[in-house]
Each structure stands twice: as C-alpha cells, then as structure tokens.
Amino acid sequence: MGKLVHCSSFYVKMRRVGYRPGSALPSDWGRMGLGLGILAATTRATTREHAVFEDDRSGDLRTNGLEDFGSEGADGSYVSLAPGRPSADRFACPCCTNVFAETLRLAEVDLVRHAQNLRGSPRRVDVKPVLLTHARIITMHPDLPNASCLLAKDGKIIWIGEQEDLPDDAIRGVTRFDMKGKVVLPGFVEPHMHLAPLAMLNAFENIGPFRFPTIDGAIERLRELAEMTDPGDWIVGRQFDPSLQVGPDVLTCDMLNRASTTHPIFVYNASLHIAYCNSLALEVAGIDAESVVPAGSELGRDEAGSPNGVLKGGAAMAMVARHNPILRSQNLAEAFLEVLASANAVGITTLCDQGTGLFQGVKELELYARLRDSNRMTARFRFCLAETLADRWDQTDIAWGDGDEWLRVTGWKVVSDGSNQGRTGLQRDAFLGSDDKGIAYIEIQALEEAIEKRLRQGWAICVHANGDAAIDRTLDAFARARDLGLDPRARRCRIEHCSILHDEQIERISELGLSPSFLIGHVYYWGKAFIDDVFGLEKASKLDRTASCEAKGIRWTIHSDDPVTEMNPLRCIENAVTRSMWKSDELLASQERVPVEAALRAMTIDAAWQCHSDHEVGSLEVGKYADFVILEEDPREVETSELSKIVVRETWVHGERVYSST
C-alpha cells in the first residue's frame, strides 16, 4: 500500500510553538482543505478486525487505527470499496457529507449499542470547590450582567455576585483564585465545526495561500514532495485556493502534471467542495471522456470534452478519492483529544460537530462515548447527525436529545449546496464573468421530505445553504413544513453559513422562526475575492448580514466551520465587529457591523441556545456548569481591531482548569 506525504507540523503544535490568538496569521493558516476522501480504502486482500479500543474494560484510549470502510462478505471474503449509487441528495463536500457513504453502509456495526453508549455516563468525581475573587465577570445574563466573585462546587456554579455579599459559611474548604482584575467570560461555544477531519489534519500537505501566494509556488511544492516520494505513491494537498493565490482560476491536470506524472496527485480546494487531480490520478480512477457523474456534481472538461482534472462536488471527488489508500492513525483517540485541547487554548468549552458520522459512520459515537467515559474530555460536545447516513442512523434508536452534559445529539444536518468561493454555492444569478449558477446538492423534493420527516421525529434541523438560491429553497422547504402543521421555530432550526441574504429572505427567516449561523470568516478571508472575482460589490455586500438579522430580532451566531477557517472565537468576534478584509483597507458592508456585546452573545449564550444547551452553558449563573474563560483584557474596552489579540489566560470546564497560557 502506498504511503501518504505528511505535512511538517500538526496544527496543535503550531499553536504551542509560537502561534497565539491575535498574533499574525500562521503559515499553516486555516487548515481549509483536508479531505475525508483520502480516508477511503482501496481494494485489499485481507481483512482487519474493527477495533478502536484495545481494552473495553479499562477505558484505555489506545487504538489500532482507523475504522475499516468495508466488511466481510457471506463467503468470508473482503467486500471492498465500490462507487455505489452516488446521488445528489447523498453527496456534498468532505466537511459536510461523506463521499464514501455507500462504503459506510457496508460496514457491520452493532447499531443499537452506539445509541446506548450515549446514555448514562459516569459523573466526574473529586471536583474540588473553587472560588474566583477580584474578577471582572461578564456573565452574559441580563439580570446580573457583571460580578466580581464566583463560587463553584461539583462542577456547577452555586453562587455569583459581589465579593462583599458572599456568605462566610459558603467558602469553607474551597480553593481560592485571585483573578487580580482579569476578565472572566462564559466559555465560548463553537456552534459549527468538524471534529473528525481535524483529528487527521496532519496527513495532508498545506499548499494554501498563506504558505504559497502563487499557484506556481504551490505546484513547485508538490514537485518537491514527488521527488521525496516513491513513484506510484499518492501525494495529497489541501487548502489550495485560486481565489486567493495568484494564477489561473483552476488547477488542471496539465498543471499538476508539472509536479509529477509518476505519482497520483489529489488536491483539495480550500472550500472543500472542489478537488483537482493530475492525469495519473484520472487514469487510476478510470475517468475518461465517457465518464459521467450524477446530478449535483461535475467533471471539469477541456475544449475537446476530455476531463481536465477539476472535480466539483462530492460524487465527482469520490470517483478519484476512493482510490487513495487508507490513512491510518496509531492513536485516533489522542488526535481527537488534541483537537479539544486546541479549542481550549482559544477559550472554547463547548463544540458542535456539524455532520457526525462522516468519518467512521455511526461508530464515531462509540469513540466519543469512550472518550467521555475516560474522564479525559476537556470540552463538551454536541452532535448534528449527517443526513448522508440517514439509512444507517434510522437503524439505530438514537433520538434527539440523547446523551448527557458532555455528549449530546442536538441536531440533524442536511446539505443543500456547495461554497460560494468555490463557485458551487447555488445562486439566483450567475457568478461574475460566467453563466454558471452553482450546484444543488439535493433535489428540492428530497430536501422537503428530509425536513418534514425529521421535524415529525422531533429533530432540530440544520441546513447548509450558502448561495441565495439555496437559501430560497431552504426557506421554501421549511415553509412547506410549517404549512403541514410542523413548527421549525420550536425546534430552533438553523440555516448554516446562510451567506448571501436578501431583505425578503431575512423577513422570511424571521417569519419562520429560523436561526442563521454565519461563517463570519468569509468576510475577512474571502471578502475581497467575492467583490473582485465571484459576485461583484453589490451582491458581495449581502454577505453574512449579522446587523440586519440583529435589527429584526433574529437570534444568530457566528462560527469557524473549522477546518474551513480556524477555530478562534475572538477572531470571529473581531470579524463581525469590524467587517475588515484581508489584503484590503476597505470594509465589506460596514452597515452590517455589530456591537461587541452582540458578537459576544453570538459565541456564548446564543450559540448555546442554538445547540440546545443554554440551560447548562453559555452564561455564568447559578445552576449552570462552571465553564469559563479568563482573558487578559475586556473585549468591550479594547480597540475593535485588537479583539483577536486579547490573550486567553485560562480556560475552565466543569470547575477545573483545562488550559493555561503560562
């Protein structure tokens, strides 16, 4: 089996060896382009037992490697990968939909066990009572917005207020921490990210714009890797972004052939909705002029009609990616814990995975449950199950709300289109300089049926919609459900990314009681590209309309979509407050700037509300968990352009310190 080329440093180590929130963008910025496609198996001659943990009794987090994406046939032979029946309602991008859904359906899994594992976790023991004094506490609770003292016991807040009001008998036997005027906020809540892809980040080579400003430079790096790699072995790149790198708009097989004709090369676009490959990769995949893909994906072609190596949408990407070797990890559980540690380092205490099951199918829940039971989790986790695996999830008894305070299933994820910067987001009008209107990843009837079915089952539904036409379709589907007597408002249904919004769409969002979550990094990282290359100024000004939603009384949040942009709540807050753009002195739609207080809500209490966790996290008040972040400065008092530079001193979860900058 061929080996993979690894990038030079793991992203957590990047933070630990010099990058801190607010510092200049790291050279390995963003991690915007790993692809779960590389995790697909090629045909193998032998089987391997599906074993994640070596010792079920001890809770030992050792692992023998990634879950196999296949099973034994009736005769005992290995059932290898097959393209299956990819369709527009089953495929999207690696961060949102598994391009190997058919393979996951082959896996033999004890489905019921995964649901049961979520229920009945052991409580953490020996959590010592703690008292914070001389603090500047921003509670995010309107009845008591500020305080100076907080007392926690057994992981929960039992008193908060001014220090002089604290009863003397309440502090016996507690450990005191003098904050010396430092700022304490509720722990940040990241409402949209992808855990499993992040855990395997270091298997892909970063050839993105912050390492290689030109496309020629990125290709040269691939050529260097080819020289260090045995012929026939795959080379995999990530974060490539022609909207930010100087050169042609696409990366064709002819261009990649300059790097190597003896290695299959596969490169993920930063949007995660497009990939590129060289001629050998096309040959290995058996793709030629006669090849077709289902609706919802496209094969790029040259003027003669031959495939040019550009793969748009999950089904097209899967045609090549499924031939890559399995990416193996000696300790997958530890890699997951590293992701949680990196989240703690930027003040995050609760995360929401948008598309659970894309990596290891339903067995992801078993892995996460064992992490929880080991008492080593340093952040709370919420899950939105991937519609891609609907057939598999429906064979379990998993229901909305299953889990506990550490792990809980809180949503159902449906993907309706691609990305705007990748020109696969579904638009009303064509992209700038083109007649292309993007791609619908799901037929409208299938979208309507999914929303109706899951609402009837009691699910909160999160629909990925970037383009304005995709948002139209999403609103229509929710309106249909409402007309059938269902209530999206009561389930806190969300539109994910919700990028290009017109005034009438904002009205409909308010009317239907939906809640958008904005990938606010679009404004900073791609805002100028949206103006110059993708939409033009008028349409680009409709991007991430936070202030307009705020004015309508709509509850909204902001997120990173990590690995599309890096988890960093303070940077997200700065993006929402300033609307500044990379490589530009201008602001994008300055009228959409929001006050710092609104942006703080979007990453604390409102994000907790979207994740159905506002009864336990998101604000600092009696009865909620003692999850908080300690900052060097007050976000309400620094220059707005300096928000991302505020130092995270400590992060606490369940009344215990899980991160310290010193």
Summary of the structure (lengths in Angstrom):
residues: 662
radius of gyration: 23.9
end to end distance: 43.5
largest distance: 83.4
contacts: 2510
relative contact order: 0.15
helix: 30%
strand: 20%
